[in-house]
Amino acid sequence: MIHRTDPDDAREFWARTNESFADLVARTSPGSLPCADRPERLAANGTTVLALAHADGVLMAGDRRAVQGSQIAQRDIRKVFAVDEATLVGIAGSAGFAVDLAKLFGVELAHYEKIEGAPLSFDGKANRLGGMIRDHLGLAVQGFVIVPLLAGWDEHAGSGRIMGYDATGGHYEEGSFACIGSGSAFARGSLKKLHRPGLDQEQAAMVALQALFDAADDDSATGGPDTMRAIYPTVASVGPDGLDEWAPERVGGLVAEMIEGRRGSPEGAGEEPR
């Protein structure tokens, strides 16, 4: 028996030329594609980032893993960016869009300072980043969500500040610490236990590493420190003296100390950060 194709179906099939087979399937039978119900799984996603206040400013740290569905897409992705000498941005969500957003935000801040002769205020930076996220809302509705975390030194307030965001660009002042990403619930629980007022920068970094370790212990999308490959969380701090981006060797030293301390307490860190 010969099956005759309806002419209208044939016209739809050949409606476009020079398109890939994936594009053809997406146009004519989108349900046949893998991850058709979850298009965001086709892109790598960054996971856990946190920020916390300390006596000398504010510190941000992020793990290095990016996932694509159930697979590890990258082991050493960077999720914490210094966009100027007083401001840090951490990214979670669709990694490609998020990294580009962080870099573009840094360019916009540099351009503003060059034109105006003075840096944008922290509140101005928070508002501008919110606007950039809002411009991305169309892609967020399709599942490609970007959720950043902003932390910086506010000269006018004389203190470090942390700003959290939602997918619509709404931003909200955080208190002593904040977390974003798939492991944020576990990291937040650790920070509630370990953070206290008056931590110096070294102590704050140890608290951040402990929280990321706890997140990686319970969240498969968050990567723990990889001592074999010397891949450690990204750590940076800002304060009245400017930016301090930690070298991997410096982070590795604290990681070794943390792991040694955990040998006697594998289920979690003690109440004291050091």
Secondary structure, 3 states (H helix, E strand, C coil): CCCCCCHHHHHHHCCCCCCCHHHHHHHHCHHHCCCCCCHHHHCCEECCEEEEEECCEEEEEECCCEEECCEEEECCCCCEEEEECCEEEEEEEEHHHHHHHHHHHHHHHHHHHHHHCCCCCHHHHHHHHHHHHHHCHHHHHCCCCEEEEEEEEECCCCEEEEEEECCCCCEEECCCEEEECCCHHHHHHHHHHHCCCCCCHHHHHHHHHHHHHHHHHHCCCCCCCECCCCECCEEEEEECCEEEECCHHHHHHHHHHHHHHHCCCCCCCCCCCC
